[in-house]
Amino acid sequence: MEFYDVVKNRKSIKKFKNTPVNPEKLDRMINASMMSPSWKNKTSYKFILVDEKKELMQISKAIMNKDNLAAQSIIDAPMTAVIVADPDASGEVEDKEYYLVDSAIAMEHFILAATNEGYGTCWIAAINEDIIKTALAIPQNYKVVAITPIGEIAESKEHYDKKDVKDFVFSNTWDNAYTK
C-alpha cells in the first residue's frame, strides 16, 4: 500500500475477527515502531503484546469509556499492544515530558504498519493504569501510555469527515490560513 493510502485507510476499529495475528506481519509492525524517532534516541518506551485471554479480560476492565465498545474490542481482538514508558529514561523540556511524545510516535508507527498489513486498531488511552499494571506485572516506575487491540477487521466503517485545512493550518502567522 502507498503511504498516503495507509494514512487514509487507518480508522478506529472496534470489531475484530478472532483470527490470530500473522507472526511475519507482527514482526514488520514491531520493526516499524522500533524505527520511530525518540528524544535524544533514548527510547524510553516498551511494548507488551498480549494474546492470552485471561490478561485481555483484565485489560478490558481498565477501559474508562461511557460505552462498552472499546472494552469489548479488547476481548474480541486476538491481540492487544500496550505501550509503557519510563519517564526517568527520557527527558523533560519546559514541562514537556518527552516519554509521552516518544511513545505516541512509536504507537502511531505501529498502528500505521498494522493498517498496511491489513489489520485494524483503535488507539485507547482512557484507561485505569493500575488495573493494567497489575494484570501485566508492569514495574511501578513505568507509565501506561496507550493500548490498541489488533486484528482482522470485522466491521465496515467510514473514516471521519476530513478536517478543513484552513481551520487547522496557518502560514507564517496564526491569523493567516494556509491555502492550497
Backbone as JSON Lines, residues from 0, in Angstrom:
{"i":0,"aa":"M","n":[0.84,-1.17,0.0],"ca":[0.0,0.0,0.0],"c":[0.89,1.24,0.0]}
{"i":1,"aa":"E","n":[0.52,2.24,-0.74],"ca":[1.24,3.51,-0.73],"c":[1.01,4.22,0.6]}
{"i":2,"aa":"F","n":[1.99,5.03,1.03],"ca":[1.92,5.67,2.33],"c":[0.63,6.46,2.53]}
{"i":3,"aa":"Y","n":[0.25,7.3,1.59],"ca":[-0.95,8.12,1.77],"c":[-2.22,7.29,1.78]}
{"i":4,"aa":"D","n":[-2.2,6.14,1.12],"ca":[-3.34,5.22,1.21],"c":[-3.43,4.61,2.61]}
{"i":5,"aa":"V","n":[-2.28,4.31,3.2],"ca":[-2.26,3.79,4.58],"c":[-2.88,4.81,5.52]}
{"i":6,"aa":"V","n":[-2.44,6.06,5.41],"ca":[-2.98,7.12,6.28],"c":[-4.48,7.26,6.07]}
{"i":7,"aa":"K","n":[-4.9,7.24,4.83],"ca":[-6.32,7.4,4.5],"c":[-7.14,6.21,5.0]}
{"i":8,"aa":"N","n":[-6.59,5.01,4.97],"ca":[-7.33,3.81,5.34],"c":[-7.33,3.52,6.84]}
{"i":9,"aa":"R","n":[-6.49,4.19,7.61],"ca":[-6.46,3.95,9.05],"c":[-7.72,4.49,9.7]}
{"i":10,"aa":"K","n":[-8.41,3.63,10.42],"ca":[-9.64,4.0,11.12],"c":[-9.6,3.39,12.52]}
{"i":11,"aa":"S","n":[-10.39,3.92,13.42],"ca":[-10.51,3.33,14.76],"c":[-11.51,2.19,14.69]}
{"i":12,"aa":"I","n":[-10.99,0.99,14.71],"ca":[-11.8,-0.22,14.57],"c":[-12.08,-0.82,15.95]}
{"i":13,"aa":"K","n":[-13.32,-1.24,16.16],"ca":[-13.68,-1.83,17.45],"c":[-14.31,-3.21,17.32]}
{"i":14,"aa":"K","n":[-14.42,-3.73,16.1],"ca":[-14.96,-5.07,15.9],"c":[-13.95,-5.89,15.11]}
{"i":15,"aa":"F","n":[-13.57,-7.03,15.7],"ca":[-12.49,-7.84,15.15],"c":[-12.9,-9.29,14.99]}
{"i":16,"aa":"K","n":[-12.28,-9.93,14.0],"ca":[-12.34,-11.38,13.89],"c":[-11.33,-11.92,14.9]}
{"i":17,"aa":"N","n":[-11.49,-13.15,15.3],"ca":[-10.59,-13.72,16.29],"c":[-9.42,-14.49,15.66]}
{"i":18,"aa":"T","n":[-9.15,-14.23,14.39],"ca":[-8.04,-14.88,13.7],"c":[-6.71,-14.39,14.29]}
{"i":19,"aa":"P","n":[-5.8,-15.29,14.63],"ca":[-4.51,-14.85,15.19],"c":[-3.77,-13.91,14.24]}
{"i":20,"aa":"V","n":[-2.99,-13.01,14.83],"ca":[-2.17,-12.09,14.04],"c":[-1.0,-12.88,13.45]}
{"i":21,"aa":"N","n":[-0.79,-12.7,12.16],"ca":[0.28,-13.39,11.45],"c":[1.64,-12.97,12.02]}
{"i":22,"aa":"P","n":[2.49,-13.91,12.43],"ca":[3.78,-13.57,13.06],"c":[4.71,-12.71,12.18]}
{"i":23,"aa":"E","n":[4.74,-12.98,10.88],"ca":[5.61,-12.19,9.99],"c":[5.11,-10.75,9.9]}
{"i":24,"aa":"K","n":[3.8,-10.59,9.82],"ca":[3.22,-9.25,9.77],"c":[3.45,-8.53,11.1]}
{"i":25,"aa":"L","n":[3.3,-9.25,12.2],"ca":[3.55,-8.66,13.52],"c":[5.0,-8.2,13.63]}
{"i":26,"aa":"D","n":[5.93,-8.99,13.13],"ca":[7.34,-8.59,13.17],"c":[7.57,-7.29,12.41]}
{"i":27,"aa":"R","n":[6.91,-7.14,11.26],"ca":[7.06,-5.9,10.49],"c":[6.46,-4.72,11.26]}
{"i":28,"aa":"M","n":[5.34,-4.94,11.94],"ca":[4.72,-3.88,12.73],"c":[5.63,-3.46,13.88]}
{"i":29,"aa":"I","n":[6.21,-4.44,14.55],"ca":[7.14,-4.15,15.65],"c":[8.35,-3.39,15.13]}
{"i":30,"aa":"N","n":[8.92,-3.87,14.03],"ca":[10.1,-3.2,13.47],"c":[9.8,-1.78,13.05]}
{"i":31,"aa":"A","n":[8.6,-1.53,12.52],"ca":[8.22,-0.16,12.16],"c":[8.2,0.73,13.4]}
{"i":32,"aa":"S","n":[7.67,0.22,14.49],"ca":[7.63,1.03,15.71],"c":[9.04,1.27,16.26]}
{"i":33,"aa":"M","n":[9.92,0.31,16.1],"ca":[11.3,0.47,16.6],"c":[12.11,1.47,15.77]}
{"i":34,"aa":"M","n":[11.61,1.8,14.57],"ca":[12.29,2.8,13.74],"c":[11.82,4.22,14.02]}
{"i":35,"aa":"S","n":[10.87,4.36,14.94],"ca":[10.36,5.7,15.22],"c":[11.41,6.54,15.95]}
{"i":36,"aa":"P","n":[11.38,7.85,15.74],"ca":[12.33,8.72,16.43],"c":[11.96,8.87,17.9]}
{"i":37,"aa":"S","n":[12.96,9.17,18.71],"ca":[12.7,9.47,20.12],"c":[13.68,10.56,20.55]}
{"i":38,"aa":"W","n":[13.29,11.28,21.61],"ca":[14.09,12.39,22.1],"c":[15.48,11.9,22.47]}
{"i":39,"aa":"K","n":[16.48,12.47,21.81],"ca":[17.88,12.11,22.02],"c":[18.12,10.6,21.89]}
{"i":40,"aa":"N","n":[17.28,9.94,21.1],"ca":[17.37,8.5,20.84],"c":[17.36,7.67,22.13]}
{"i":41,"aa":"K","n":[16.61,8.14,23.13],"ca":[16.59,7.46,24.43],"c":[15.64,6.27,24.5]}
{"i":42,"aa":"T","n":[14.64,6.23,23.64],"ca":[13.71,5.1,23.58],"c":[13.27,4.65,24.97]}
{"i":43,"aa":"S","n":[12.48,5.47,25.61],"ca":[12.02,5.19,26.98],"c":[10.84,4.24,27.03]}
{"i":44,"aa":"Y","n":[10.3,3.85,25.88],"ca":[9.09,3.04,25.84],"c":[9.41,1.55,25.61]}
{"i":45,"aa":"K","n":[8.42,0.75,25.96],"ca":[8.45,-0.68,25.69],"c":[7.03,-1.1,25.31]}
{"i":46,"aa":"F","n":[6.93,-2.13,24.49],"ca":[5.64,-2.7,24.1],"c":[5.42,-4.02,24.83]}
{"i":47,"aa":"I","n":[4.2,-4.27,25.22],"ca":[3.8,-5.58,25.72],"c":[2.69,-6.05,24.79]}
{"i":48,"aa":"L","n":[2.91,-7.18,24.14],"ca":[1.93,-7.76,23.22],"c":[1.18,-8.85,23.97]}
{"i":49,"aa":"V","n":[-0.11,-8.67,24.11],"ca":[-0.92,-9.56,24.94],"c":[-1.88,-10.34,24.06]}
{"i":50,"aa":"D","n":[-1.79,-11.68,24.13],"ca":[-2.72,-12.52,23.39],"c":[-3.36,-13.61,24.25]}
{"i":51,"aa":"E","n":[-3.1,-13.61,25.53],"ca":[-3.72,-14.55,26.46],"c":[-5.08,-13.98,26.9]}
{"i":52,"aa":"K","n":[-6.12,-14.8,26.8],"ca":[-7.49,-14.33,27.1],"c":[-7.63,-13.82,28.54]}
{"i":53,"aa":"K","n":[-6.97,-14.46,29.48],"ca":[-7.08,-14.03,30.88],"c":[-6.61,-12.58,31.03]}
{"i":54,"aa":"E","n":[-5.46,-12.27,30.46],"ca":[-4.93,-10.91,30.55],"c":[-5.76,-9.93,29.73]}
{"i":55,"aa":"L","n":[-6.27,-10.35,28.58],"ca":[-7.11,-9.47,27.77],"c":[-8.39,-9.11,28.52]}
{"i":56,"aa":"M","n":[-8.96,-10.08,29.23],"ca":[-10.16,-9.8,30.03],"c":[-9.84,-8.78,31.13]}
{"i":57,"aa":"Q","n":[-8.69,-8.93,31.78],"ca":[-8.31,-8.0,32.84],"c":[-8.09,-6.6,32.26]}
{"i":58,"aa":"I","n":[-7.4,-6.52,31.12],"ca":[-7.14,-5.23,30.48],"c":[-8.46,-4.55,30.1]}
{"i":59,"aa":"S","n":[-9.42,-5.34,29.62],"ca":[-10.71,-4.76,29.19],"c":[-11.41,-4.05,30.34]}
{"i":60,"aa":"K","n":[-11.17,-4.49,31.56],"ca":[-11.78,-3.86,32.74],"c":[-11.17,-2.5,33.06]}
{"i":61,"aa":"A","n":[-10.04,-2.19,32.42],"ca":[-9.36,-0.91,32.67],"c":[-9.87,0.21,31.78]}
{"i":62,"aa":"I","n":[-10.7,-0.11,30.79],"ca":[-11.19,0.89,29.85],"c":[-12.19,1.8,30.54]}
{"i":63,"aa":"M","n":[-12.0,3.11,30.38],"ca":[-12.85,4.1,31.04],"c":[-13.66,4.89,30.0]}
{"i":64,"aa":"N","n":[-14.52,4.22,29.26],"ca":[-15.38,4.87,28.28],"c":[-16.82,4.79,28.73]}
{"i":65,"aa":"K","n":[-17.66,5.62,28.16],"ca":[-19.08,5.63,28.5],"c":[-19.81,4.42,27.94]}
{"i":66,"aa":"D","n":[-19.31,3.9,26.8],"ca":[-19.93,2.71,26.24],"c":[-18.97,1.52,26.43]}
{"i":67,"aa":"N","n":[-19.41,0.38,26.01],"ca":[-18.64,-0.84,26.23],"c":[-17.87,-1.27,24.98]}
{"i":68,"aa":"L","n":[-17.92,-0.49,23.89],"ca":[-17.32,-0.92,22.63],"c":[-15.81,-1.12,22.72]}
{"i":69,"aa":"A","n":[-15.11,-0.18,23.34],"ca":[-13.65,-0.3,23.43],"c":[-13.25,-1.49,24.29]}
{"i":70,"aa":"A","n":[-13.92,-1.67,25.42],"ca":[-13.62,-2.81,26.29],"c":[-13.9,-4.13,25.57]}
{"i":71,"aa":"Q","n":[-15.0,-4.19,24.84],"ca":[-15.34,-5.41,24.1],"c":[-14.32,-5.66,23.0]}
{"i":72,"aa":"S","n":[-13.79,-4.6,22.39],"ca":[-12.79,-4.79,21.33],"c":[-11.53,-5.46,21.86]}
{"i":73,"aa":"I","n":[-11.17,-5.17,23.1],"ca":[-10.0,-5.81,23.71],"c":[-10.27,-7.31,23.9]}
{"i":74,"aa":"I","n":[-11.48,-7.65,24.29],"ca":[-11.84,-9.05,24.49],"c":[-11.9,-9.81,23.17]}
{"i":75,"aa":"D","n":[-12.46,-9.16,22.14],"ca":[-12.69,-9.83,20.86],"c":[-11.44,-9.94,19.99]}
{"i":76,"aa":"A","n":[-10.57,-8.96,20.04],"ca":[-9.38,-8.97,19.19],"c":[-8.42,-10.08,19.65]}
{"i":77,"aa":"P","n":[-7.68,-10.64,18.72],"ca":[-6.75,-11.71,19.1],"c":[-5.52,-11.21,19.88]}
{"i":78,"aa":"M","n":[-5.28,-9.9,19.81],"ca":[-4.09,-9.36,20.47],"c":[-4.33,-7.9,20.83]}
{"i":79,"aa":"T","n":[-3.66,-7.45,21.89],"ca":[-3.65,-6.04,22.26],"c":[-2.2,-5.64,22.51]}
{"i":80,"aa":"A","n":[-1.83,-4.49,21.96],"ca":[-0.5,-3.93,22.22],"c":[-0.64,-2.87,23.3]}
{"i":81,"aa":"V","n":[0.22,-2.95,24.29],"ca":[0.26,-1.99,25.38],"c":[1.61,-1.29,25.31]}
{"i":82,"aa":"I","n":[1.61,0.04,25.25],"ca":[2.88,0.75,25.25],"c":[3.04,1.43,26.61]}
{"i":83,"aa":"V","n":[4.19,1.18,27.22],"ca":[4.53,1.75,28.51],"c":[5.85,2.5,28.37]}
{"i":84,"aa":"A","n":[6.11,3.4,29.3],"ca":[7.36,4.15,29.23],"c":[7.84,4.51,30.62]}
{"i":85,"aa":"D","n":[9.14,4.64,30.74],"ca":[9.78,5.07,31.98],"c":[10.09,6.55,31.84]}
{"i":86,"aa":"P","n":[9.36,7.42,32.54],"ca":[9.6,8.86,32.42],"c":[11.04,9.26,32.73]}
{"i":87,"aa":"D","n":[11.68,8.54,33.65],"ca":[13.06,8.87,34.02],"c":[14.07,8.5,32.93]}
{"i":88,"aa":"A","n":[13.66,7.67,31.98],"ca":[14.55,7.27,30.89],"c":[14.44,8.2,29.7]}
{"i":89,"aa":"S","n":[13.69,9.28,29.85],"ca":[13.51,10.25,28.78],"c":[13.87,11.62,29.32]}
{"i":90,"aa":"G","n":[13.43,12.64,28.63],"ca":[13.75,13.99,29.05],"c":[12.52,14.84,29.24]}
{"i":91,"aa":"E","n":[12.74,15.99,29.82],"ca":[11.68,16.97,30.02],"c":[12.26,18.34,29.7]}
{"i":92,"aa":"V","n":[11.54,19.07,28.86],"ca":[11.96,20.41,28.48],"c":[10.74,21.32,28.63]}
{"i":93,"aa":"E","n":[10.85,22.34,29.45],"ca":[9.76,23.28,29.7],"c":[8.45,22.56,30.0]}
{"i":94,"aa":"D","n":[8.49,21.63,30.92],"ca":[7.34,20.85,31.36],"c":[6.75,19.93,30.29]}
{"i":95,"aa":"K","n":[7.48,19.69,29.21],"ca":[7.05,18.73,28.19],"c":[7.77,17.41,28.49]}
{"i":96,"aa":"E","n":[6.97,16.41,28.84],"ca":[7.55,15.1,29.15],"c":[7.66,14.29,27.86]}
{"i":97,"aa":"Y","n":[8.89,14.1,27.41],"ca":[9.11,13.5,26.1],"c":[8.83,12.01,26.03]}
{"i":98,"aa":"Y","n":[8.71,11.33,27.17],"ca":[8.34,9.92,27.1],"c":[6.96,9.78,26.46]}
{"i":99,"aa":"L","n":[6.07,10.75,26.69],"ca":[4.74,10.72,26.09],"c":[4.8,10.9,24.58]}
{"i":100,"aa":"V","n":[5.62,11.83,24.15],"ca":[5.78,12.09,22.72],"c":[6.4,10.89,22.03]}
{"i":101,"aa":"D","n":[7.49,10.39,22.62],"ca":[8.18,9.24,22.03],"c":[7.28,8.02,21.93]}
{"i":102,"aa":"S","n":[6.51,7.78,22.98],"ca":[5.58,6.63,22.99],"c":[4.49,6.81,21.94]}
{"i":103,"aa":"A","n":[3.98,8.02,21.82],"ca":[2.93,8.29,20.84],"c":[3.44,8.07,19.42]}
{"i":104,"aa":"I","n":[4.65,8.51,19.14],"ca":[5.21,8.31,17.8],"c":[5.39,6.82,17.53]}
{"i":105,"aa":"A","n":[5.91,6.08,18.49],"ca":[6.11,4.64,18.32],"c":[4.78,3.92,18.11]}
{"i":106,"aa":"M","n":[3.78,4.29,18.89],"ca":[2.46,3.67,18.74],"c":[1.85,4.01,17.39]}
{"i":107,"aa":"E","n":[2.03,5.24,16.93],"ca":[1.5,5.62,15.62],"c":[2.2,4.83,14.51]}
{"i":108,"aa":"H","n":[3.51,4.65,14.61],"ca":[4.21,3.82,13.63],"c":[3.62,2.4,13.64]}
{"i":109,"aa":"F","n":[3.38,1.86,14.82],"ca":[2.81,0.51,14.96],"c":[1.43,0.44,14.32]}
{"i":110,"aa":"I","n":[0.59,1.43,14.59],"ca":[-0.78,1.44,14.08],"c":[-0.8,1.61,12.56]}
{"i":111,"aa":"L","n":[0.04,2.48,12.03],"ca":[0.1,2.63,10.57],"c":[0.63,1.36,9.91]}
{"i":112,"aa":"A","n":[1.61,0.72,10.53],"ca":[2.13,-0.54,10.0],"c":[1.03,-1.61,10.03]}
{"i":113,"aa":"A","n":[0.23,-1.64,11.1],"ca":[-0.87,-2.59,11.19],"c":[-1.87,-2.36,10.06]}
{"i":114,"aa":"T","n":[-2.17,-1.1,9.79],"ca":[-3.07,-0.76,8.68],"c":[-2.49,-1.27,7.37]}
{"i":115,"aa":"N","n":[-1.21,-1.05,7.17],"ca":[-0.54,-1.51,5.96],"c":[-0.6,-3.03,5.81]}
{"i":116,"aa":"E","n":[-0.59,-3.73,6.93],"ca":[-0.64,-5.2,6.92],"c":[-2.06,-5.74,6.83]}
{"i":117,"aa":"G","n":[-3.07,-4.84,6.8],"ca":[-4.44,-5.26,6.66],"c":[-5.18,-5.45,7.98]}
{"i":118,"aa":"Y","n":[-4.6,-4.97,9.07],"ca":[-5.23,-5.11,10.39],"c":[-5.88,-3.81,10.85]}
{"i":119,"aa":"G","n":[-6.86,-3.97,11.73],"ca":[-7.48,-2.82,12.35],"c":[-6.89,-2.61,13.74]}
{"i":120,"aa":"T","n":[-6.98,-1.37,14.21],"ca":[-6.52,-0.99,15.54],"c":[-7.44,0.11,16.06]}
{"i":121,"aa":"C","n":[-7.31,0.42,17.34],"ca":[-8.04,1.54,17.93],"c":[-7.23,2.07,19.1]}
{"i":122,"aa":"W","n":[-6.7,3.26,18.94],"ca":[-5.91,3.9,20.0],"c":[-6.82,4.13,21.2]}
{"i":123,"aa":"I","n":[-6.45,3.58,22.35],"ca":[-7.23,3.75,23.58],"c":[-6.29,4.26,24.67]}
{"i":124,"aa":"A","n":[-6.64,5.41,25.24],"ca":[-5.82,5.98,26.32],"c":[-6.65,6.31,27.56]}
{"i":125,"aa":"A","n":[-7.97,6.19,27.48],"ca":[-8.82,6.42,28.64],"c":[-8.86,5.12,29.43]}
{"i":126,"aa":"I","n":[-7.86,4.94,30.28],"ca":[-7.65,3.66,30.97],"c":[-7.36,3.88,32.44]}
{"i":127,"aa":"N","n":[-7.62,2.86,33.21],"ca":[-7.18,2.82,34.6],"c":[-5.82,2.13,34.59]}
{"i":128,"aa":"E","n":[-4.79,2.92,34.75],"ca":[-3.43,2.42,34.65],"c":[-3.12,1.33,35.67]}
{"i":129,"aa":"D","n":[-3.62,1.46,36.88],"ca":[-3.32,0.49,37.93],"c":[-3.82,-0.91,37.58]}
{"i":130,"aa":"I","n":[-4.99,-1.0,36.96],"ca":[-5.52,-2.31,36.56],"c":[-4.58,-2.97,35.56]}
{"i":131,"aa":"I","n":[-4.13,-2.21,34.58],"ca":[-3.24,-2.76,33.56],"c":[-1.89,-3.13,34.15]}
{"i":132,"aa":"K","n":[-1.34,-2.27,35.0],"ca":[-0.05,-2.57,35.63],"c":[-0.12,-3.86,36.44]}
{"i":133,"aa":"T","n":[-1.21,-4.05,37.17],"ca":[-1.37,-5.26,37.97],"c":[-1.52,-6.49,37.06]}
{"i":134,"aa":"A","n":[-2.36,-6.38,36.05],"ca":[-2.64,-7.51,35.15],"c":[-1.38,-7.98,34.42]}
{"i":135,"aa":"L","n":[-0.51,-7.05,34.08],"ca":[0.66,-7.39,33.26],"c":[1.98,-7.32,34.02]}
{"i":136,"aa":"A","n":[1.92,-7.15,35.33],"ca":[3.11,-7.1,36.19],"c":[4.11,-6.04,35.72]}
{"i":137,"aa":"I","n":[3.6,-4.87,35.4],"ca":[4.44,-3.76,34.92],"c":[5.08,-3.07,36.12]}
{"i":138,"aa":"P","n":[6.39,-2.82,36.07],"ca":[7.06,-2.14,37.19],"c":[6.45,-0.77,37.46]}
{"i":139,"aa":"Q","n":[6.45,-0.38,38.72],"ca":[5.82,0.87,39.14],"c":[6.41,2.12,38.49]}
{"i":140,"aa":"N","n":[7.7,2.09,38.13],"ca":[8.31,3.28,37.55],"c":[7.86,3.52,36.1]}
{"i":141,"aa":"Y","n":[7.14,2.58,35.51],"ca":[6.64,2.73,34.14],"c":[5.22,3.3,34.16]}
{"i":142,"aa":"K","n":[4.91,4.09,33.14],"ca":[3.57,4.64,32.94],"c":[2.95,3.93,31.73]}
{"i":143,"aa":"V","n":[1.68,3.57,31.85],"ca":[0.96,3.01,30.72],"c":[0.47,4.2,29.89]}
{"i":144,"aa":"V","n":[0.92,4.29,28.66],"ca":[0.6,5.44,27.81],"c":[-0.66,5.19,26.98]}
{"i":145,"aa":"A","n":[-0.74,4.03,26.35],"ca":[-1.89,3.73,25.49],"c":[-1.93,2.24,25.19]}
{"i":146,"aa":"I","n":[-3.07,1.8,24.69],"ca":[-3.24,0.42,24.26],"c":[-3.99,0.42,22.94]}
{"i":147,"aa":"T","n":[-3.84,-0.67,22.2],"ca":[-4.64,-0.84,20.99],"c":[-4.9,-2.32,20.75]}
{"i":148,"aa":"P","n":[-6.17,-2.67,20.51],"ca":[-6.43,-4.02,20.02],"c":[-5.91,-4.12,18.59]}
{"i":149,"aa":"I","n":[-5.58,-5.33,18.17],"ca":[-5.07,-5.57,16.81],"c":[-5.76,-6.81,16.27]}
{"i":150,"aa":"G","n":[-6.24,-6.73,15.05],"ca":[-6.82,-7.92,14.45],"c":[-7.44,-7.65,13.1]}
{"i":151,"aa":"E","n":[-7.89,-8.75,12.5],"ca":[-8.61,-8.62,11.23],"c":[-9.92,-7.9,11.49]}
{"i":152,"aa":"I","n":[-10.25,-7.0,10.6],"ca":[-11.42,-6.13,10.77],"c":[-12.71,-6.9,10.5]}
{"i":153,"aa":"A","n":[-13.69,-6.72,11.4],"ca":[-15.0,-7.37,11.27],"c":[-16.12,-6.34,11.2]}
{"i":154,"aa":"E","n":[-15.81,-5.17,10.68],"ca":[-16.85,-4.14,10.52],"c":[-16.49,-3.27,9.32]}
{"i":155,"aa":"S","n":[-17.52,-2.7,8.72],"ca":[-17.32,-1.74,7.65],"c":[-17.52,-0.37,8.27]}
{"i":156,"aa":"K","n":[-16.54,0.47,8.13],"ca":[-16.6,1.76,8.81],"c":[-16.03,2.84,7.91]}
{"i":157,"aa":"E","n":[-16.74,3.94,7.84],"ca":[-16.26,5.09,7.09],"c":[-15.3,5.89,7.95]}
{"i":158,"aa":"H","n":[-14.38,6.56,7.3],"ca":[-13.47,7.44,8.02],"c":[-14.24,8.69,8.43]}
{"i":159,"aa":"Y","n":[-13.86,9.28,9.55],"ca":[-14.48,10.54,9.94],"c":[-14.29,11.56,8.83]}
{"i":160,"aa":"D","n":[-15.15,12.55,8.75],"ca":[-15.01,13.59,7.74],"c":[-13.64,14.24,7.86]}
{"i":161,"aa":"K","n":[-13.07,14.55,6.72],"ca":[-11.78,15.22,6.68],"c":[-11.93,16.62,7.28]}
{"i":162,"aa":"K","n":[-10.95,17.0,8.06],"ca":[-10.96,18.33,8.66],"c":[-10.6,19.38,7.6]}
{"i":163,"aa":"D","n":[-11.17,20.56,7.74],"ca":[-10.89,21.65,6.81],"c":[-9.52,22.23,7.13]}
{"i":164,"aa":"V","n":[-8.6,22.12,6.21],"ca":[-7.22,22.55,6.41],"c":[-7.15,24.0,6.88]}
{"i":165,"aa":"K","n":[-7.98,24.87,6.36],"ca":[-7.9,26.3,6.71],"c":[-8.18,26.56,8.19]}
{"i":166,"aa":"D","n":[-8.86,25.62,8.85],"ca":[-9.15,25.77,10.28],"c":[-8.02,25.26,11.18]}
{"i":167,"aa":"F","n":[-7.07,24.53,10.61],"ca":[-6.05,23.88,11.43],"c":[-4.61,24.17,11.01]}
{"i":168,"aa":"V","n":[-4.43,24.76,9.84],"ca":[-3.07,25.01,9.34],"c":[-2.96,26.48,8.96]}
{"i":169,"aa":"F","n":[-1.88,27.09,9.42],"ca":[-1.65,28.51,9.15],"c":[-0.32,28.69,8.44]}
{"i":170,"aa":"S","n":[-0.22,29.78,7.74],"ca":[1.01,30.1,7.01],"c":[1.66,31.32,7.65]}
{"i":171,"aa":"N","n":[2.8,31.1,8.23],"ca":[3.65,32.13,8.84],"c":[3.11,32.72,10.15]}
{"i":172,"aa":"T","n":[1.84,33.11,10.22],"ca":[1.29,33.67,11.45],"c":[-0.05,33.02,11.75]}
{"i":173,"aa":"W","n":[-0.47,33.14,13.0],"ca":[-1.69,32.5,13.48],"c":[-2.93,32.87,12.68]}
{"i":174,"aa":"D","n":[-3.03,34.08,12.26],"ca":[-4.26,34.53,11.6],"c":[-4.22,34.45,10.08]}
{"i":175,"aa":"N","n":[-3.26,33.73,9.54],"ca":[-3.12,33.61,8.09],"c":[-3.34,32.16,7.69]}
{"i":176,"aa":"A","n":[-4.57,31.83,7.32],"ca":[-4.93,30.45,6.98],"c":[-4.12,29.97,5.78]}
{"i":177,"aa":"Y","n":[-3.65,28.75,5.9],"ca":[-2.94,28.1,4.79],"c":[-3.96,27.78,3.7]}
{"i":178,"aa":"T","n":[-3.6,28.07,2.46],"ca":[-4.45,27.73,1.33],"c":[-3.65,26.9,0.37]}
{"i":179,"aa":"K","n":[-4.32,26.01,-0.3],"ca":[-3.67,25.1,-1.25],"c":[-3.26,25.82,-2.49]}
